[in-house]
Amino acid sequence: MARRAETIELAVLGLLHETPMHGYELRKRLNLMLGWGRVLSYGSLYPALKKMLRKHLIEEEAQTVTPVTRRPRIVYQLTPAGEREFTQLMSEVGPMAWEDDNFDIRFAFFGRTDMEIRLRVLEGRRSRLQERLDRVQRELAMTQKEVDSYARELQRHGVESVEREVRWLSSLIDAERNPKPANDERATGRRGLGNDDDVRDEADVSRTAPQYGTRKGAAHSSQEDEK
């Protein structure tokens, strides 16, 4: 639970770093960012916001009464302390940066970090997944005769999902190390890593497919109204 709260806090800091938002908009953006497998309720969001208010990372401002609710709309925005906290969190390159709970959020805000940090996080993530993949493949080789065809198919699908993410990470790392010249970017309509549609399409597939050895419960091995 503590790790999930930290993930929500980082995501909120990143979104408010872009622009102030009210609670409903924050929740909508967070759910898009976290993905369909981790839907965020107001019961999780508002305690996190209250905690961040107590830590003076964010502040709230009441806007004009709306015709629909006839109540002031509370808008949240970063404080200077919140901006410093976000910068500090995004500069960390230890294992927490590439673990399952945090990597997606860190990646969503990669545009706020420099190339060295991005490379270290991407390489850390790829290395961690490769370790898991190697271990899972060894285990599968030993248990093939002990499971039925459906279990084998699920395991195979999970392994392929991890392999797909490893390839995606490798392509991102290569793009960071070998950025396209400006002329090539204009000719192709791409502007490097952040707008590479082919790379992101493959990433979307890997995010939505069940994964073996990654994410919570991977392959069985690993809204309300606005308040």
Backbone torsions as a table, in degrees:
resi	resn	phi	psi	omega
1	MET	NA	-39.7	179.9
2	ALA	-62.8	-40.7	-179.9
3	ARG	-66.2	-39.1	177.7
4	ARG	-63.0	-41.2	179.0
5	ALA	-62.1	-39.3	178.1
6	GLU	-65.4	-38.1	178.3
7	THR	-64.5	-44.6	178.4
8	ILE	-62.1	-41.9	-179.5
9	GLU	-61.4	-45.3	178.7
10	LEU	-62.1	-42.5	-179.7
11	ALA	-64.1	-42.0	179.0
12	VAL	-64.1	-44.6	178.6
13	LEU	-59.0	-42.6	-178.9
14	GLY	-66.1	-41.9	-179.4
15	LEU	-69.1	-40.9	179.2
16	LEU	-73.5	-18.5	174.2
17	HIS	-65.8	-27.6	178.6
18	GLU	-78.2	-47.0	-176.5
19	THR	-169.2	150.8	174.3
20	PRO	-61.7	148.5	-179.1
21	MET	-144.7	154.3	171.5
22	HIS	-90.2	170.5	-172.0
23	GLY	-59.1	-41.3	-178.3
24	TYR	-63.5	-45.4	-179.8
25	GLU	-65.7	-39.9	177.4
26	LEU	-59.1	-47.0	-178.9
27	ARG	-62.0	-42.2	179.6
28	LYS	-61.9	-45.8	-179.8
29	ARG	-66.8	-38.4	179.3
30	LEU	-64.5	-41.6	179.3
31	ASN	-65.3	-36.7	174.9
32	LEU	-64.2	-37.3	-177.7
33	MET	-75.3	-41.7	-176.3
34	LEU	-74.8	-25.4	179.7
35	GLY	95.0	164.1	-173.9
36	TRP	-64.0	-23.7	-176.7
37	GLY	-79.4	-8.7	-176.6
38	ARG	-136.0	64.6	-178.6
39	VAL	-67.2	132.7	-176.2
40	LEU	-100.5	125.5	179.0
41	SER	-94.5	164.6	174.7
42	TYR	-62.5	-28.5	179.2
43	GLY	-65.0	-21.7	175.0
44	SER	-96.1	-35.4	-175.1
45	LEU	-71.6	-50.1	-172.0
46	TYR	-67.2	-37.5	172.4
47	PRO	-60.3	-36.5	177.6
48	ALA	-65.8	-40.8	178.5
49	LEU	-65.1	-41.6	179.4
50	LYS	-62.4	-40.2	178.4
51	LYS	-64.1	-42.1	179.5
52	MET	-67.7	-32.6	174.8
53	LEU	-64.5	-42.2	179.3
54	ARG	-65.0	-31.7	179.2
55	LYS	-84.7	0.1	179.1
56	HIS	61.7	30.2	175.6
57	LEU	-84.8	-27.5	177.6
58	ILE	-135.3	166.1	173.8
59	GLU	-138.5	158.8	-178.5
60	GLU	-116.6	149.4	-179.6
61	GLU	-137.8	132.6	179.7
62	ALA	-86.0	122.5	177.9
63	GLN	-92.4	-178.7	-177.2
64	THR	-59.5	146.5	176.2
65	VAL	-60.2	136.2	178.8
66	THR	-92.7	151.2	179.3
67	PRO	-61.2	-29.1	-175.4
68	VAL	-78.0	-51.6	-173.3
69	THR	-92.9	-23.1	-175.0
70	ARG	56.1	25.4	175.4
71	ARG	-126.1	149.9	175.5
72	PRO	-62.1	140.1	177.3
73	ARG	-91.6	125.6	-178.4
74	ILE	-84.7	124.1	177.7
75	VAL	-112.0	134.4	-179.9
76	TYR	-102.9	142.3	177.7
77	GLN	-145.3	158.6	-178.8
78	LEU	-74.0	146.0	168.0
79	THR	-95.7	168.4	173.9
80	PRO	-54.8	-37.6	177.9
81	ALA	-64.5	-37.6	177.9
82	GLY	-66.3	-38.7	177.3
83	GLU	-63.7	-41.7	178.1
84	ARG	-65.5	-39.9	179.7
85	GLU	-64.0	-42.6	179.5
86	PHE	-63.6	-44.1	178.7
87	THR	-61.2	-40.9	179.9
88	GLN	-65.7	-45.6	-179.6
89	LEU	-62.6	-39.8	-178.4
90	MET	-73.3	-14.9	179.1
91	SER	-91.1	-8.6	-179.0
92	GLU	-75.3	138.1	-176.1
93	VAL	-128.8	22.2	177.2
94	GLY	-81.1	-176.9	-177.0
95	PRO	-54.7	-32.1	-179.6
96	MET	-60.8	-25.6	-177.0
97	ALA	-70.7	-26.9	-177.0
98	TRP	-116.8	9.1	174.6
99	GLU	-73.1	166.0	-173.0
100	ASP	-55.9	-43.0	-173.4
101	ASP	-68.6	-30.7	-171.6
102	ASN	-107.3	-22.4	-169.6
103	PHE	-60.8	-45.3	-178.0
104	ASP	-58.9	-42.0	-180.0
105	ILE	-67.3	-44.7	177.9
106	ARG	-59.1	-43.1	-178.0
107	PHE	-64.8	-37.0	-179.4
108	ALA	-60.5	-26.7	-178.2
109	PHE	-111.1	22.9	-179.7
110	PHE	-58.0	-27.5	-179.3
111	GLY	-62.3	-15.0	-179.6
112	ARG	-94.0	4.1	-177.0
113	THR	-121.5	164.0	179.7
114	ASP	-89.2	171.5	-172.3
115	MET	-62.4	-38.6	-177.6
116	GLU	-61.5	-44.0	178.9
117	ILE	-65.8	-44.9	179.1
118	ARG	-58.2	-44.6	-179.2
119	LEU	-63.0	-42.8	-178.3
120	ARG	-65.2	-38.0	178.7
121	VAL	-70.0	-44.6	179.5
122	LEU	-62.9	-43.6	-179.9
123	GLU	-67.7	-36.9	176.7
124	GLY	-64.2	-42.1	178.9
125	ARG	-64.2	-45.6	-179.3
126	ARG	-63.3	-42.5	179.5
127	SER	-62.4	-42.8	-180.0
128	ARG	-64.1	-43.7	179.4
129	LEU	-66.6	-37.4	179.6
130	GLN	-64.9	-38.5	176.6
131	GLU	-61.5	-45.4	179.3
132	ARG	-64.0	-41.6	-178.4
133	LEU	-62.4	-45.1	178.9
134	ASP	-60.6	-42.6	-179.2
135	ARG	-66.2	-44.3	-178.6
136	VAL	-64.1	-40.7	-179.9
137	GLN	-64.6	-37.4	176.1
138	ARG	-64.3	-42.6	-179.8
139	GLU	-65.7	-38.5	179.3
140	LEU	-64.1	-39.3	-179.8
141	ALA	-61.3	-29.9	-177.7
142	MET	-87.7	-17.0	-174.3
143	THR	-114.7	5.7	-176.8
144	GLN	-54.4	-39.0	-176.1
145	LYS	-81.3	-8.6	-175.1
146	GLU	-98.2	-4.6	-177.6
147	VAL	-123.6	157.9	-179.4
148	ASP	-84.2	179.9	-173.1
149	SER	-64.2	-34.6	-179.4
150	TYR	-70.4	-41.0	177.4
151	ALA	-64.4	-39.0	178.0
152	ARG	-64.6	-39.7	179.7
153	GLU	-65.2	-41.0	177.7
154	LEU	-63.2	-42.0	178.3
155	GLN	-64.1	-42.4	179.6
156	ARG	-62.4	-43.2	178.9
157	HIS	-61.5	-41.1	179.4
158	GLY	-63.8	-43.5	179.0
159	VAL	-62.2	-42.2	179.4
160	GLU	-63.5	-34.2	178.0
161	SER	-64.8	-42.2	178.4
162	VAL	-67.0	-42.6	178.1
163	GLU	-59.6	-37.9	179.3
164	ARG	-64.7	-41.2	179.1
165	GLU	-68.3	-37.3	177.1
166	VAL	-61.0	-43.1	177.9
167	ARG	-63.2	-41.5	178.1
168	TRP	-60.2	-46.6	178.8
169	LEU	-61.2	-41.1	179.2
170	SER	-61.9	-39.3	179.4
171	SER	-67.8	-36.1	177.4
172	LEU	-67.0	-42.0	179.2
173	ILE	-62.6	-42.7	178.7
174	ASP	-63.4	-38.9	178.8
175	ALA	-66.1	-35.6	177.5
176	GLU	-68.0	-40.3	-176.5
177	ARG	-77.6	-26.9	-176.9
178	ASN	-129.2	68.8	-178.6
179	PRO	-63.9	146.4	-179.7
180	LYS	-73.6	142.3	174.6
181	PRO	-59.9	155.9	-177.1
182	ALA	-57.6	-38.2	-179.5
183	ASN	-63.1	-41.5	179.0
184	ASP	-64.6	-37.3	-178.8
185	GLU	-64.3	-42.3	179.8
186	ARG	-66.9	-34.9	-177.9
187	ALA	-70.3	-35.6	-176.6
188	THR	-92.5	-13.4	-177.5
189	GLY	80.3	10.0	178.2
190	ARG	-110.9	155.1	178.5
191	ARG	-128.0	53.3	175.3
192	GLY	84.5	-153.0	-169.8
193	LEU	-58.5	-48.1	-170.9
194	GLY	-67.9	-16.7	-177.4
195	ASN	-122.4	22.8	179.1
196	ASP	-81.5	98.0	-173.6
197	ASP	-62.5	-38.3	-178.5
198	ASP	-63.9	-42.2	180.0
199	VAL	-64.3	-43.1	-177.4
200	ARG	-71.0	-33.0	177.1
201	ASP	-61.2	-43.9	179.9
202	GLU	-67.3	-34.3	177.5
203	ALA	-63.4	-41.6	179.6
204	ASP	-60.3	-39.5	178.7
205	VAL	-62.9	-44.6	-176.8
206	SER	-68.8	-29.3	-179.8
207	ARG	-72.3	-37.2	-173.4
208	THR	-88.9	-21.1	-179.7
209	ALA	-76.1	143.1	174.4
210	PRO	-58.9	138.7	-175.7
211	GLN	-121.2	142.4	-179.8
212	TYR	-99.0	114.8	179.0
213	GLY	91.8	-0.4	175.2
214	THR	-135.2	154.8	-176.2
215	ARG	66.5	169.5	-179.4
216	LYS	-75.6	129.6	177.9
217	GLY	71.4	24.7	-172.6
218	ALA	-63.3	119.6	178.9
219	ALA	48.5	34.8	177.7
220	HIS	65.5	20.1	175.4
221	SER	-131.6	-47.8	179.2
222	SER	-97.9	NA	NA
223	GLN	NA	-161.0	171.8
224	GLU	-86.2	167.7	178.1
225	ASP	-74.4	157.1	178.2
226	GLU	-65.6	137.2	-178.4
227	LYS	-96.9	NA	NA
